[in-house]
Amino acid sequence: MSRVKVVTRSVQAQAASTAGRRSTYHHRDLRRALIDAALDLTLKQGPGTYKLADLCRVAGVSPAAPYRHFENLDQLIAAAALEGFALLEDKIAASFRGADWQARLKSCLGDYLDFIRTHPGHAVMMFHTRAQTVAEPDFNPTAPLDLPAPRNATEAAVYDGWHAGNAIFARYAKGLATALADSPLAPALATHARAIETALALFTIMHGIAAQWLDRALPDDWLDRGGRKAFEKIVLPWALGVAAQVQAQRTAPPRP
């Protein structure tokens, strides 16, 4: 697993938010304190670099404290990831705004990048952290997850996160097809299979932009103002290229 480098500005923003929450719970919400500690260390050190004991030190609780809420570190990480998927779902629900297809596509990108900037710790937990005790299946957006019955609370939590991720992608693909139904990309979204492929391609591009920013390989101004520069330099040229390819295929003479 590659270690994720995280920008200092993200660490500071997440730490400030966490500090504000800590001033209110004083460990009365132990579960919250432990998740916040995991988010902090994930940003500062990278995923897979700490143990439950490290989280206890950050949260200021005894080594036995986590077991009141979590069987192990995997269950705690799954809980944090599930929280992130819920936050992302809220963003997706409000996406695809605008009077024309380019504005709607730009809002989709901007909302995703805003989620990454606002919740970088959750993003790393969701997409870069892997369970140590539960083998993750290959992602296949064309088929529902076929998972065995969970044998314990850890597996149940990890499975919930996988289901949430698949469900969010399905909603995203459906929203994209609806938002771009009057666009030059419409033929690339005409069937369910093509809509899934197009949505997966776009999500890969958006996630790549976000990952580059998290790795400090992309300047801030590419994500400012709803990701305007990222949209103009990356997403829009891709969309126009797909539209041109589709049009060329539709107008090409039949093969002999």
ZIVEN-V729413 format. One record per helix or strand. SS is the DSSP state (H for helix, E for strand). FROM is the first residue (numbers start at 0). TO is the last residue. If there is no record, write none. Layout:
SS|FROM|TO + SS|FROM|TO
This chain:
H|7|24 + H|29|44 + H|51|58 + H|64|67 + H|72|92 + H|100|117 + H|119|126 + H|152|178 + H|185|188 + H|191|213 + H|219|221 + H|223|250
